[in-house]
Amino acid sequence: MEEDTPDVDVLRELRSGRRDSLDRLMPVVYEQLRVIASRQLTLRKGGGTLSTTGLIHEAYLKLVDQSRVAWRDRSHFFALASVAMRHVLVDRARARLAQKREGGLRRVTLDDEQLDADDQAELMVDLNDAIDKLAATEPRLARVVECRFFGGLTEEETAEVLEVTARTVQRDWAKARMLLRRAISA
Amino acid sequence: MSDGELRQPSGDFGSLLADRWQQLSPLVDAVLDAQPGQRSSVLLEVSAGDPALRAEVERLVDECERGVPMLDRPAAEGFSQLLVEDVDAAIPDILGGRYRIEREVGRGGMARVYLARDLKHSRSVAVKVIRPDLARSLGRDRFLREIEIAARLRHPNIVPVYDSGDADGVLYFVMPFEEGPSIRERLRVGAPMSPGECVSVLRDVARALAYAHEHGVVHRDVKPDNVMLSSGAAVVTDFGIAKAIAAASAGDETLRMGSDSISIVRTQADSLRTITQVGVGIGTPAYMAPEQAAGDPSTDHRADIYSFGCLAYELFAGHPPFHDLAMAEVVAAHIGTAPVPLSNLSDAVPESVSRLVAQCLEKKPAARPQSAQELLTELDAAQTTGPNAAIRRRRRLPRTVLGTSVIVGLALIGYVVTRDRTPFSAMAARPVRAVNPEARRLYDLGQRGLTLRGQKLQAAVEQFRSATQLDTLYADAFGGLSLALALSPYFENISTRQVAGPVRSAAERALRLDSTLAPPHVALGLVHQYAYHWDSAATEFETAVRLRKADDIEPLVQYGRYMLHEGRAAGALKQFLAARDAEPASALVSSWLAFTYMLQGQMDSAGAESERALQNDSTNYTALQHGASIRVERGDFPGARALVNRLTSPYDRAGLWVLAVTGDTATALGRLRQLESERPTPWLAATTRAYVMMGVGDTTEAMAALERATDANEIWHVSGSPLLDHIFDPVRSSARFQALLRRVNLPASAP
């Protein structure tokens, strides 16, 4: 390990809601996730679906091996990767909407399943706003959404990241889904 | 992220106002937490007789439990379209004022290929557009400069680069439109290529490489997809493109923007980008030279020679040297595993070609043919040294169609003189690779736990598992994991059925990464024993003993134990003594030696060896177990109980037997009842009952328990030694016990 590696306690930062130092690592994780996702999809000839767990796992291996960041442990990284994944998807959704549409948007909800790329972009931006809303009232629920949904973490992994029990994560996730659906279908 | 400049989050969730939710949230929690049967009563209670409130809470709870399609899958899956680059949108109809895009004809890891009309020269061309995400991270000027160098190449076996450019951020280069097929397509469809056809293709590729290398251009991505068949000749396409991308991405700015912390990737930036980020674009894993895979900056034209070897291998074998593996494993194999010799795979490969391919695939660049010119000379010699002069003559005729070389090829089959039948496992070189230091540390801890046994074993499983997660190519860690898992049914509340699958997958993974490891074979041997497959177990243990490293005692210990189960004490002693030679201070080995001496009636040796084990490691689980049995045998009851009290598990079956047989039946029975009162019934509970009942002298109850243990697949048959252990002396000759021995495929008595 190098002497000057940024030793950020990501978990503490995440729990406290302060993300200054976390943001210093973000570009690295962001770039890695973006590249891996893009490559995995290219390999599938632009179609198919991604394994989020595989994606984040691969990013973790690369960054642990190659970046020399003093990742405390896996949950340390997963926490950060979940946030990074949210950034990646929201940024891509914004870019697409900026490029594509002038108006006449179709209303998309979380109950739709067959979504084209533009619909997904639309929904992702709405969802992002809804999560911000959620964070204003129920900050922990918003974190659970980041871990479970964006990071693809299991209940147990999420529990470890947020230092709560798996049962709490299960309850929070159920409530968060309900609140997000209500916020978006409104 | 959202800055919400216009839309200040209201905090409300549709019609559900934030304030109202704050009030309802604890009520919803209470209902969600209630047992399924208690739901309605909790609902009544929290709504305090208010039907409207009750309905509201009930509705929210229902919604909580309803699936939400777009949230129930991880984001990258449900929203995967967002991660796909929108290439087409970025491509203008006419590129550089000259190339009118007609249609997309192909897609590779680094570029999309379009059929286009060159308006200036009125001809069809192929326009290759670098993937936008890749293009964004490239130094454009550098890229275009590199392409220019490649564009100077003029050779009949090289597809030329006509033009290149940057059209508002769209990086492209232009080549003649080759209809193909590529070698990849040729391999996929149509009749198999004859050896002659293969050699002909290889000669063309070698010519192209020789010319380009002389002009200072390397390919970096030689593979079947990049060799096209055109009018009977093979032509190599995309020369210098991979190198241009590599060079242009080494100077990449995006990783270094602004913040200091980004510098953490700088030291590895080149290798990182070359092998991973550009990924399949620069160097395709299946064809990538070890030094290229390792990101060695001194990678030179000899990497092309290696890739040429992979291409040649595929032409003859039908697949590249390493296949059917995950991408990371392929890369690891290039670095550390010797390929199966071509001659083992096909009889049709000319001996000299097989040798040449093996040389090309040498791990060290210095051991390969040093130039493509050498390849060409060797390929020519493959024909000129042949016995048939007529073929040589025919070969010199101008080659116009592939059919010509097919005739040559048929004759070439006769060149096969000897074949190397060395098995792959013996050929495989041990992977030489840097292990993640944290993974290494965890592995060392796991090894220690493995040696200590007992309750340390569970920690060892976790340590090995973490090591494999940190470093997915860490063969030894997978091996350790397989062994620790395989041993855990002895010490943990975990059944052999639960571990068999995980043991096999860890062992197989380990052996795929390194076929020379012994521990995975030991693990597989143990699993076979659990299933009463004694012969298969013996095969695995014998293999493990043969492969074991000098200081690895586990294969000897487990092979020795296997012999004990079969009643072969003398053979077991031999294995344990060999282990003693390898590791004189091992408490584990001394314990098994002591136990075997006891079975043979050599009580002095048993006592001495047992004391030695305890001196070497007073906490070793096996040393305590066997030490107690030996002290019982020697009449030292207080000494035996003292050892039992130091066992970390109060429910240990051997420990409870010792307590029972030395007269402390109350404690033994009490603990047995505690164990049996657990729900679900713990693994090995029936075996433990059998031991305790043997200890108190109730053989009827002991036999009943042993029968239940056998029904539950418990491993009493390998816990002790049914044919030799004194514990079973009182029942050994009974018909019931003999029946049990038959059920576990053991002989009726020791040989």
Contacts between the chains, C-beta under 8 A, distances in Angstrom:
chain1	res1	chain2	res2	distance
A	1	B	437	8.0
A	2	B	264	7.9
A	5	B	264	6.4
A	6	B	261	5.0
A	6	B	264	7.1
A	24	B	259	5.8
A	24	B	260	8.0
A	24	B	261	4.1
A	25	B	261	6.3
A	27	B	257	7.4
A	27	B	259	6.9
A	27	B	262	6.1
A	28	B	255	7.9
A	28	B	261	7.4
A	28	B	262	6.5
A	28	B	264	6.8
A	28	B	265	6.0
A	31	B	254	7.0
A	31	B	255	6.7
A	34	B	83	7.8
A	34	B	133	7.3
A	35	B	133	7.4
A	35	B	276	7.5
A	35	B	277	4.7
A	35	B	279	7.6
A	37	B	76	6.3
A	37	B	83	4.3
A	38	B	83	6.3
A	38	B	84	7.7
A	38	B	85	6.1
A	38	B	131	7.9
A	38	B	133	5.3
A	39	B	109	7.6
A	39	B	279	4.5
A	39	B	280	6.8
A	41	B	80	6.7
A	41	B	83	5.7
A	41	B	84	5.2
A	42	B	107	7.8
A	42	B	109	6.2
A	42	B	131	7.4
A	42	B	280	7.2
A	43	B	109	7.8
A	43	B	280	6.8
A	45	B	107	6.6
A	46	B	84	5.2
A	46	B	107	7.6
A	48	B	80	7.5
A	49	B	77	4.5
A	49	B	80	5.2
A	50	B	76	4.6
A	50	B	77	5.7
A	50	B	80	5.3
A	50	B	83	6.9
A	51	B	77	7.3
A	52	B	74	3.5
A	52	B	75	6.8
A	52	B	76	4.3
A	52	B	77	6.0
A	53	B	74	7.4
A	55	B	76	5.7
A	57	B	469	7.8
A	61	B	470	7.4
A	61	B	471	7.6
A	61	B	472	6.2
A	62	B	272	7.4
A	62	B	276	6.0
A	64	B	436	6.5
A	64	B	438	7.5
A	64	B	470	6.2
A	65	B	436	5.9
A	65	B	471	7.7
A	66	B	265	6.9
A	66	B	268	4.6
A	66	B	271	7.7
A	66	B	272	5.3
A	67	B	264	5.0
A	67	B	265	5.3
A	67	B	268	7.4
A	68	B	264	5.8
A	68	B	267	7.4
A	68	B	268	7.9
A	69	B	264	5.8
A	74	B	466	8.0
A	74	B	469	7.0
A	85	B	75	6.3
A	85	B	76	6.6
A	86	B	1	7.4
A	86	B	75	7.5
A	87	B	1	6.4
A	88	B	83	7.5
A	89	B	75	5.7
A	89	B	76	7.4
A	89	B	79	5.6
A	89	B	82	5.4
A	89	B	83	7.5
A	90	B	1	6.4
A	90	B	2	7.4
A	92	B	82	4.4
A	92	B	83	6.6
A	93	B	79	7.7
A	93	B	82	5.5
A	96	B	82	6.9
A	96	B	86	6.7
A	99	B	86	7.5
A	99	B	89	6.6
A	100	B	89	7.8
A	110	B	68	5.0
A	110	B	69	6.9
A	110	B	70	4.4
A	110	B	71	6.0
A	111	B	68	7.0
A	111	B	69	5.9
A	111	B	70	7.4
A	112	B	69	7.2
A	112	B	70	6.9
A	113	B	69	4.8
A	113	B	70	7.3
A	115	B	70	7.6
A	115	B	81	7.4
A	116	B	81	6.8
A	117	B	81	3.7
A	117	B	82	6.8
A	117	B	84	7.1
A	117	B	86	7.3
A	120	B	78	7.8
A	120	B	79	4.8
A	120	B	81	4.8
A	120	B	82	5.4
A	121	B	81	8.0
A	121	B	82	6.1
A	123	B	70	6.6
A	123	B	79	7.7
A	124	B	79	5.7
A	124	B	82	6.3
A	127	B	70	8.0
A	128	B	1	7.2
A	128	B	2	5.3
A	129	B	2	5.8
A	129	B	4	7.2
A	129	B	7	6.5
A	129	B	9	7.1
A	132	B	1	8.0
A	132	B	2	5.0
A	132	B	4	6.3
A	132	B	9	5.2
A	133	B	9	4.1
A	133	B	10	6.8
A	133	B	11	5.8
A	133	B	12	7.6
A	133	B	13	7.3
A	134	B	13	7.8
A	136	B	9	5.0
A	136	B	11	4.7
A	136	B	18	7.7
A	137	B	11	4.9
A	137	B	18	4.9
A	137	B	21	6.7
A	137	B	22	7.1
A	138	B	25	7.8
A	145	B	71	7.9
A	149	B	71	5.7
A	149	B	74	6.5
A	149	B	75	5.3
A	150	B	74	7.5
A	150	B	75	4.8
A	151	B	74	7.6
A	152	B	74	3.5
A	152	B	75	7.5
A	152	B	76	7.0
A	167	B	33	7.8
A	171	B	29	6.2
A	171	B	32	5.2
A	171	B	33	7.0
A	174	B	32	6.5
A	174	B	64	4.0
A	174	B	65	6.3
A	175	B	25	7.2
A	175	B	28	6.6
A	175	B	32	7.8
A	175	B	64	5.6
A	177	B	64	7.1
A	177	B	68	4.7
A	177	B	71	5.2
A	177	B	72	7.9
A	178	B	60	6.4
A	178	B	63	4.3
A	178	B	64	4.6
A	178	B	66	7.7
A	179	B	13	4.6
A	179	B	16	7.5
A	179	B	21	7.2
A	180	B	13	7.8
A	180	B	68	7.4
A	180	B	71	6.8
A	181	B	63	7.1
A	181	B	68	5.4
A	181	B	71	7.8
A	182	B	13	4.2
A	182	B	14	4.0
A	182	B	15	7.3
A	182	B	16	5.5
A	182	B	63	7.5
A	183	B	12	7.7
A	183	B	13	4.5
A	183	B	14	5.8
A	185	B	14	6.3
A	186	B	12	8.0
A	186	B	13	7.3
A	186	B	14	3.2
A	186	B	15	6.9
